[in-house]
């Protein structure tokens, strides 16, 4: 395949992928940010929670 054709196809596919990932959320960006950080905080707390202690 000619390099110019390959590059044109790459640019077309990249534009399609960008269009598919545009935000569709109706939430304001500051609310989305706070929600995201809250979810991260909860996940970190769950990951840091010690597991059950087993006696051997």
Secondary structure, DSSP 8 states (H G I E B T S, - for coil): --HHHHHHHHHHHHHHHHHHTS----S-HHHHHHHHHHHHHHHHHHHHS-------
